[in-house]
Amino acid sequence: MNYLSDETYAEIFIPHFRSLWHSFKLPKDPETIISISPPVVDAGNSQTIQLPAASFTLTGSATTHNGRITAYLWSLISGPNVPIIASPGSPVTLVTGFIAGNYKFQLMAVDSAGLTGVDITSVLVKSLPGTNPDITTHQQY
């Protein structure tokens, strides 16, 4: 190991295939080494809504230690039909076109290191007051 005169970094030489050497500059202080970890995603709290509501909002967020969040994607995991996610590439989006039943939505986030994180939230849509359909008979997608 060969330390440079620079007080912040250490240069490490590692032997490699066919007598080549690879050089890496790493922080000398272990406290400054940032671990590469995926984004921490929060798809928001579970919700219960009552028909005849025409929409609900999915509100998520993500944080990362690897630069910044570069992309979001909301997707339906399960539900009695396929509702419309207005802005699937936004952390906050409106959902319409749903029927009574249980829905699960996933929020995925990608950071500038290309790592992904996911979280799931659920939405229970209750039927109109005075009606009692068996929501378990709807096919899950």
PyMOL commands that place a pseudoatom at each C-alpha (Angstrom):
pseudoatom trace, name=CA, resn=MET, resi=1, chain=A, elem=C, hetatm=0, pos=[0.000, 0.000, 0.000]
pseudoatom trace, name=CA, resn=ASN, resi=2, chain=A, elem=C, hetatm=0, pos=[1.348, 3.404, -0.918]
pseudoatom trace, name=CA, resn=TYR, resi=3, chain=A, elem=C, hetatm=0, pos=[-0.024, 6.470, 0.839]
pseudoatom trace, name=CA, resn=LEU, resi=4, chain=A, elem=C, hetatm=0, pos=[0.048, 9.758, -1.033]
pseudoatom trace, name=CA, resn=SER, resi=5, chain=A, elem=C, hetatm=0, pos=[1.085, 13.001, 0.580]
pseudoatom trace, name=CA, resn=ASP, resi=6, chain=A, elem=C, hetatm=0, pos=[-2.534, 14.133, 0.320]
pseudoatom trace, name=CA, resn=GLU, resi=7, chain=A, elem=C, hetatm=0, pos=[-4.056, 13.888, 3.809]
pseudoatom trace, name=CA, resn=THR, resi=8, chain=A, elem=C, hetatm=0, pos=[-7.535, 12.969, 2.538]
pseudoatom trace, name=CA, resn=TYR, resi=9, chain=A, elem=C, hetatm=0, pos=[-6.975, 9.961, 0.281]
pseudoatom trace, name=CA, resn=ALA, resi=10, chain=A, elem=C, hetatm=0, pos=[-4.897, 6.808, 0.210]
pseudoatom trace, name=CA, resn=GLU, resi=11, chain=A, elem=C, hetatm=0, pos=[-3.879, 5.230, -3.072]
pseudoatom trace, name=CA, resn=ILE, resi=12, chain=A, elem=C, hetatm=0, pos=[-3.974, 1.455, -3.037]
pseudoatom trace, name=CA, resn=PHE, resi=13, chain=A, elem=C, hetatm=0, pos=[-2.193, -0.675, -5.643]
pseudoatom trace, name=CA, resn=ILE, resi=14, chain=A, elem=C, hetatm=0, pos=[-3.617, -4.138, -6.219]
pseudoatom trace, name=CA, resn=PRO, resi=15, chain=A, elem=C, hetatm=0, pos=[-1.914, -6.733, -8.443]
pseudoatom trace, name=CA, resn=HIS, resi=16, chain=A, elem=C, hetatm=0, pos=[-4.131, -7.957, -11.224]
pseudoatom trace, name=CA, resn=PHE, resi=17, chain=A, elem=C, hetatm=0, pos=[-4.166, -10.395, -14.123]
pseudoatom trace, name=CA, resn=ARG, resi=18, chain=A, elem=C, hetatm=0, pos=[-0.899, -10.572, -16.157]
pseudoatom trace, name=CA, resn=SER, resi=19, chain=A, elem=C, hetatm=0, pos=[1.111, -8.450, -13.722]
pseudoatom trace, name=CA, resn=LEU, resi=20, chain=A, elem=C, hetatm=0, pos=[-1.007, -5.352, -14.281]
pseudoatom trace, name=CA, resn=TRP, resi=21, chain=A, elem=C, hetatm=0, pos=[-1.630, -3.101, -11.321]
pseudoatom trace, name=CA, resn=HIS, resi=22, chain=A, elem=C, hetatm=0, pos=[-4.858, -1.303, -10.589]
pseudoatom trace, name=CA, resn=SER, resi=23, chain=A, elem=C, hetatm=0, pos=[-4.799, 1.860, -8.560]
pseudoatom trace, name=CA, resn=PHE, resi=24, chain=A, elem=C, hetatm=0, pos=[-7.734, 3.002, -6.418]
pseudoatom trace, name=CA, resn=LYS, resi=25, chain=A, elem=C, hetatm=0, pos=[-8.054, 6.199, -4.433]
pseudoatom trace, name=CA, resn=LEU, resi=26, chain=A, elem=C, hetatm=0, pos=[-10.047, 5.660, -1.260]
pseudoatom trace, name=CA, resn=PRO, resi=27, chain=A, elem=C, hetatm=0, pos=[-10.762, 8.006, 1.642]
pseudoatom trace, name=CA, resn=LYS, resi=28, chain=A, elem=C, hetatm=0, pos=[-8.301, 7.421, 4.511]
pseudoatom trace, name=CA, resn=ASP, resi=29, chain=A, elem=C, hetatm=0, pos=[-10.953, 8.130, 7.110]
pseudoatom trace, name=CA, resn=PRO, resi=30, chain=A, elem=C, hetatm=0, pos=[-13.498, 5.260, 7.299]
pseudoatom trace, name=CA, resn=GLU, resi=31, chain=A, elem=C, hetatm=0, pos=[-16.153, 7.775, 8.371]
pseudoatom trace, name=CA, resn=THR, resi=32, chain=A, elem=C, hetatm=0, pos=[-16.046, 9.369, 4.919]
pseudoatom trace, name=CA, resn=ILE, resi=33, chain=A, elem=C, hetatm=0, pos=[-16.527, 6.137, 2.980]
pseudoatom trace, name=CA, resn=ILE, resi=34, chain=A, elem=C, hetatm=0, pos=[-20.089, 6.102, 1.652]
pseudoatom trace, name=CA, resn=SER, resi=35, chain=A, elem=C, hetatm=0, pos=[-21.579, 2.679, 1.249]
pseudoatom trace, name=CA, resn=ILE, resi=36, chain=A, elem=C, hetatm=0, pos=[-23.357, 1.988, -2.000]
pseudoatom trace, name=CA, resn=SER, resi=37, chain=A, elem=C, hetatm=0, pos=[-26.916, 1.178, -1.022]
pseudoatom trace, name=CA, resn=PRO, resi=38, chain=A, elem=C, hetatm=0, pos=[-30.195, 1.301, -2.930]
pseudoatom trace, name=CA, resn=PRO, resi=39, chain=A, elem=C, hetatm=0, pos=[-32.638, 4.176, -2.519]
pseudoatom trace, name=CA, resn=VAL, resi=40, chain=A, elem=C, hetatm=0, pos=[-34.951, 4.104, 0.486]
pseudoatom trace, name=CA, resn=VAL, resi=41, chain=A, elem=C, hetatm=0, pos=[-38.480, 4.318, -0.914]
pseudoatom trace, name=CA, resn=ASP, resi=42, chain=A, elem=C, hetatm=0, pos=[-41.713, 5.204, 0.895]
pseudoatom trace, name=CA, resn=ALA, resi=43, chain=A, elem=C, hetatm=0, pos=[-44.906, 4.507, -1.084]
pseudoatom trace, name=CA, resn=GLY, resi=44, chain=A, elem=C, hetatm=0, pos=[-47.003, 6.282, 1.542]
pseudoatom trace, name=CA, resn=ASN, resi=45, chain=A, elem=C, hetatm=0, pos=[-49.541, 5.064, 4.058]
pseudoatom trace, name=CA, resn=SER, resi=46, chain=A, elem=C, hetatm=0, pos=[-52.326, 2.614, 3.260]
pseudoatom trace, name=CA, resn=GLN, resi=47, chain=A, elem=C, hetatm=0, pos=[-55.591, 4.323, 2.379]
pseudoatom trace, name=CA, resn=THR, resi=48, chain=A, elem=C, hetatm=0, pos=[-59.287, 3.574, 2.566]
pseudoatom trace, name=CA, resn=ILE, resi=49, chain=A, elem=C, hetatm=0, pos=[-61.633, 5.453, 0.251]
pseudoatom trace, name=CA, resn=GLN, resi=50, chain=A, elem=C, hetatm=0, pos=[-65.368, 5.265, -0.248]
pseudoatom trace, name=CA, resn=LEU, resi=51, chain=A, elem=C, hetatm=0, pos=[-67.174, 5.163, -3.581]
pseudoatom trace, name=CA, resn=PRO, resi=52, chain=A, elem=C, hetatm=0, pos=[-68.519, 7.261, -5.303]
pseudoatom trace, name=CA, resn=ALA, resi=53, chain=A, elem=C, hetatm=0, pos=[-65.084, 8.935, -5.024]
pseudoatom trace, name=CA, resn=ALA, resi=54, chain=A, elem=C, hetatm=0, pos=[-63.692, 9.338, -8.551]
pseudoatom trace, name=CA, resn=SER, resi=55, chain=A, elem=C, hetatm=0, pos=[-59.992, 9.538, -7.681]
pseudoatom trace, name=CA, resn=PHE, resi=56, chain=A, elem=C, hetatm=0, pos=[-57.350, 9.133, -5.017]
pseudoatom trace, name=CA, resn=THR, resi=57, chain=A, elem=C, hetatm=0, pos=[-53.747, 10.272, -4.763]
pseudoatom trace, name=CA, resn=LEU, resi=58, chain=A, elem=C, hetatm=0, pos=[-50.662, 8.112, -4.298]
pseudoatom trace, name=CA, resn=THR, resi=59, chain=A, elem=C, hetatm=0, pos=[-47.958, 10.101, -2.505]
pseudoatom trace, name=CA, resn=GLY, resi=60, chain=A, elem=C, hetatm=0, pos=[-44.496, 8.582, -2.324]
pseudoatom trace, name=CA, resn=SER, resi=61, chain=A, elem=C, hetatm=0, pos=[-40.921, 9.677, -1.841]
pseudoatom trace, name=CA, resn=ALA, resi=62, chain=A, elem=C, hetatm=0, pos=[-37.379, 8.339, -2.006]
pseudoatom trace, name=CA, resn=THR, resi=63, chain=A, elem=C, hetatm=0, pos=[-33.949, 9.247, -0.684]
pseudoatom trace, name=CA, resn=THR, resi=64, chain=A, elem=C, hetatm=0, pos=[-30.476, 8.076, -1.645]
pseudoatom trace, name=CA, resn=HIS, resi=65, chain=A, elem=C, hetatm=0, pos=[-26.843, 8.493, -0.618]
pseudoatom trace, name=CA, resn=ASN, resi=66, chain=A, elem=C, hetatm=0, pos=[-25.735, 7.893, -4.228]
pseudoatom trace, name=CA, resn=GLY, resi=67, chain=A, elem=C, hetatm=0, pos=[-26.281, 11.302, -5.764]
pseudoatom trace, name=CA, resn=ARG, resi=68, chain=A, elem=C, hetatm=0, pos=[-29.952, 11.909, -6.517]
pseudoatom trace, name=CA, resn=ILE, resi=69, chain=A, elem=C, hetatm=0, pos=[-33.156, 10.101, -7.492]
pseudoatom trace, name=CA, resn=THR, resi=70, chain=A, elem=C, hetatm=0, pos=[-33.304, 10.023, -11.301]
pseudoatom trace, name=CA, resn=ALA, resi=71, chain=A, elem=C, hetatm=0, pos=[-36.597, 8.189, -11.917]
pseudoatom trace, name=CA, resn=TYR, resi=72, chain=A, elem=C, hetatm=0, pos=[-39.806, 7.013, -10.258]
pseudoatom trace, name=CA, resn=LEU, resi=73, chain=A, elem=C, hetatm=0, pos=[-42.311, 4.419, -11.442]
pseudoatom trace, name=CA, resn=TRP, resi=74, chain=A, elem=C, hetatm=0, pos=[-45.717, 3.596, -9.953]
pseudoatom trace, name=CA, resn=SER, resi=75, chain=A, elem=C, hetatm=0, pos=[-47.231, 0.261, -10.988]
pseudoatom trace, name=CA, resn=LEU, resi=76, chain=A, elem=C, hetatm=0, pos=[-50.244, -1.818, -10.030]
pseudoatom trace, name=CA, resn=ILE, resi=77, chain=A, elem=C, hetatm=0, pos=[-49.352, -5.087, -8.310]
pseudoatom trace, name=CA, resn=SER, resi=78, chain=A, elem=C, hetatm=0, pos=[-52.878, -6.372, -7.737]
pseudoatom trace, name=CA, resn=GLY, resi=79, chain=A, elem=C, hetatm=0, pos=[-56.494, -5.262, -7.766]
pseudoatom trace, name=CA, resn=PRO, resi=80, chain=A, elem=C, hetatm=0, pos=[-59.939, -6.116, -9.096]
pseudoatom trace, name=CA, resn=ASN, resi=81, chain=A, elem=C, hetatm=0, pos=[-59.371, -4.026, -12.248]
pseudoatom trace, name=CA, resn=VAL, resi=82, chain=A, elem=C, hetatm=0, pos=[-56.613, -1.959, -13.863]
pseudoatom trace, name=CA, resn=PRO, resi=83, chain=A, elem=C, hetatm=0, pos=[-57.124, 1.691, -12.887]
pseudoatom trace, name=CA, resn=ILE, resi=84, chain=A, elem=C, hetatm=0, pos=[-55.465, 4.639, -14.622]
pseudoatom trace, name=CA, resn=ILE, resi=85, chain=A, elem=C, hetatm=0, pos=[-52.290, 5.964, -12.977]
pseudoatom trace, name=CA, resn=ALA, resi=86, chain=A, elem=C, hetatm=0, pos=[-52.159, 9.522, -14.336]
pseudoatom trace, name=CA, resn=SER, resi=87, chain=A, elem=C, hetatm=0, pos=[-48.415, 10.186, -13.866]
pseudoatom trace, name=CA, resn=PRO, resi=88, chain=A, elem=C, hetatm=0, pos=[-46.634, 6.876, -13.243]
pseudoatom trace, name=CA, resn=GLY, resi=89, chain=A, elem=C, hetatm=0, pos=[-43.200, 8.560, -13.453]
pseudoatom trace, name=CA, resn=SER, resi=90, chain=A, elem=C, hetatm=0, pos=[-43.920, 11.047, -10.661]
pseudoatom trace, name=CA, resn=PRO, resi=91, chain=A, elem=C, hetatm=0, pos=[-43.667, 10.428, -6.894]
pseudoatom trace, name=CA, resn=VAL, resi=92, chain=A, elem=C, hetatm=0, pos=[-47.158, 11.911, -6.499]
pseudoatom trace, name=CA, resn=THR, resi=93, chain=A, elem=C, hetatm=0, pos=[-49.920, 10.831, -8.875]
pseudoatom trace, name=CA, resn=LEU, resi=94, chain=A, elem=C, hetatm=0, pos=[-53.679, 10.668, -9.249]
pseudoatom trace, name=CA, resn=VAL, resi=95, chain=A, elem=C, hetatm=0, pos=[-55.473, 7.338, -9.773]
pseudoatom trace, name=CA, resn=THR, resi=96, chain=A, elem=C, hetatm=0, pos=[-58.876, 7.047, -11.503]
pseudoatom trace, name=CA, resn=GLY, resi=97, chain=A, elem=C, hetatm=0, pos=[-61.012, 4.350, -13.105]
pseudoatom trace, name=CA, resn=PHE, resi=98, chain=A, elem=C, hetatm=0, pos=[-61.152, 2.003, -10.133]
pseudoatom trace, name=CA, resn=ILE, resi=99, chain=A, elem=C, hetatm=0, pos=[-63.943, -0.139, -8.700]
pseudoatom trace, name=CA, resn=ALA, resi=100, chain=A, elem=C, hetatm=0, pos=[-64.556, -1.452, -5.177]
pseudoatom trace, name=CA, resn=GLY, resi=101, chain=A, elem=C, hetatm=0, pos=[-61.832, -3.783, -3.930]
pseudoatom trace, name=CA, resn=ASN, resi=102, chain=A, elem=C, hetatm=0, pos=[-58.313, -4.057, -2.571]
pseudoatom trace, name=CA, resn=TYR, resi=103, chain=A, elem=C, hetatm=0, pos=[-55.437, -2.609, -4.591]
pseudoatom trace, name=CA, resn=LYS, resi=104, chain=A, elem=C, hetatm=0, pos=[-51.676, -2.831, -4.103]
pseudoatom trace, name=CA, resn=PHE, resi=105, chain=A, elem=C, hetatm=0, pos=[-49.382, -0.307, -5.778]
pseudoatom trace, name=CA, resn=GLN, resi=106, chain=A, elem=C, hetatm=0, pos=[-45.586, -0.371, -5.975]
pseudoatom trace, name=CA, resn=LEU, resi=107, chain=A, elem=C, hetatm=0, pos=[-43.332, 2.670, -6.160]
pseudoatom trace, name=CA, resn=MET, resi=108, chain=A, elem=C, hetatm=0, pos=[-39.864, 2.077, -7.587]
pseudoatom trace, name=CA, resn=ALA, resi=109, chain=A, elem=C, hetatm=0, pos=[-37.102, 4.684, -7.489]
pseudoatom trace, name=CA, resn=VAL, resi=110, chain=A, elem=C, hetatm=0, pos=[-33.801, 4.694, -9.376]
pseudoatom trace, name=CA, resn=ASP, resi=111, chain=A, elem=C, hetatm=0, pos=[-30.809, 6.735, -8.237]
pseudoatom trace, name=CA, resn=SER, resi=112, chain=A, elem=C, hetatm=0, pos=[-27.890, 8.211, -10.156]
pseudoatom trace, name=CA, resn=ALA, resi=113, chain=A, elem=C, hetatm=0, pos=[-25.805, 5.087, -9.397]
pseudoatom trace, name=CA, resn=GLY, resi=114, chain=A, elem=C, hetatm=0, pos=[-28.430, 2.991, -11.217]
pseudoatom trace, name=CA, resn=LEU, resi=115, chain=A, elem=C, hetatm=0, pos=[-29.623, 1.275, -8.036]
pseudoatom trace, name=CA, resn=THR, resi=116, chain=A, elem=C, hetatm=0, pos=[-33.337, 0.685, -7.419]
pseudoatom trace, name=CA, resn=GLY, resi=117, chain=A, elem=C, hetatm=0, pos=[-35.491, 0.562, -4.333]
pseudoatom trace, name=CA, resn=VAL, resi=118, chain=A, elem=C, hetatm=0, pos=[-39.177, -0.320, -4.006]
pseudoatom trace, name=CA, resn=ASP, resi=119, chain=A, elem=C, hetatm=0, pos=[-42.020, -0.002, -1.537]
pseudoatom trace, name=CA, resn=ILE, resi=120, chain=A, elem=C, hetatm=0, pos=[-45.657, -1.103, -1.635]
pseudoatom trace, name=CA, resn=THR, resi=121, chain=A, elem=C, hetatm=0, pos=[-48.810, 0.568, -0.418]
pseudoatom trace, name=CA, resn=SER, resi=122, chain=A, elem=C, hetatm=0, pos=[-52.413, -0.587, -0.412]
pseudoatom trace, name=CA, resn=VAL, resi=123, chain=A, elem=C, hetatm=0, pos=[-55.716, 1.114, -1.092]
pseudoatom trace, name=CA, resn=LEU, resi=124, chain=A, elem=C, hetatm=0, pos=[-59.075, -0.296, -0.010]
pseudoatom trace, name=CA, resn=VAL, resi=125, chain=A, elem=C, hetatm=0, pos=[-61.933, 1.078, -2.100]
pseudoatom trace, name=CA, resn=LYS, resi=126, chain=A, elem=C, hetatm=0, pos=[-65.229, 0.552, -0.312]
pseudoatom trace, name=CA, resn=SER, resi=127, chain=A, elem=C, hetatm=0, pos=[-68.455, 0.060, -2.265]
pseudoatom trace, name=CA, resn=LEU, resi=128, chain=A, elem=C, hetatm=0, pos=[-71.301, 2.553, -2.347]
pseudoatom trace, name=CA, resn=PRO, resi=129, chain=A, elem=C, hetatm=0, pos=[-73.171, 2.861, 0.937]
pseudoatom trace, name=CA, resn=GLY, resi=130, chain=A, elem=C, hetatm=0, pos=[-76.155, 0.541, 1.005]
pseudoatom trace, name=CA, resn=THR, resi=131, chain=A, elem=C, hetatm=0, pos=[-74.561, -1.993, -1.325]
pseudoatom trace, name=CA, resn=ASN, resi=132, chain=A, elem=C, hetatm=0, pos=[-72.483, -4.959, -0.256]
pseudoatom trace, name=CA, resn=PRO, resi=133, chain=A, elem=C, hetatm=0, pos=[-70.831, -6.623, -3.230]
pseudoatom trace, name=CA, resn=ASP, resi=134, chain=A, elem=C, hetatm=0, pos=[-68.504, -9.500, -2.528]
pseudoatom trace, name=CA, resn=ILE, resi=135, chain=A, elem=C, hetatm=0, pos=[-65.222, -7.844, -3.493]
pseudoatom trace, name=CA, resn=THR, resi=136, chain=A, elem=C, hetatm=0, pos=[-63.352, -11.139, -3.188]
pseudoatom trace, name=CA, resn=THR, resi=137, chain=A, elem=C, hetatm=0, pos=[-65.075, -12.473, -6.331]
pseudoatom trace, name=CA, resn=HIS, resi=138, chain=A, elem=C, hetatm=0, pos=[-63.309, -9.937, -8.590]
pseudoatom trace, name=CA, resn=GLN, resi=139, chain=A, elem=C, hetatm=0, pos=[-60.354, -11.400, -10.432]
pseudoatom trace, name=CA, resn=GLN, resi=140, chain=A, elem=C, hetatm=0, pos=[-57.022, -10.060, -9.183]
pseudoatom trace, name=CA, resn=TYR, resi=141, chain=A, elem=C, hetatm=0, pos=[-54.603, -8.756, -11.832]
for i in range(1, 141): cmd.bond("trace and resi %d" % i, "trace and resi %d" % (i + 1))
show_as sticks, trace
zoom trace
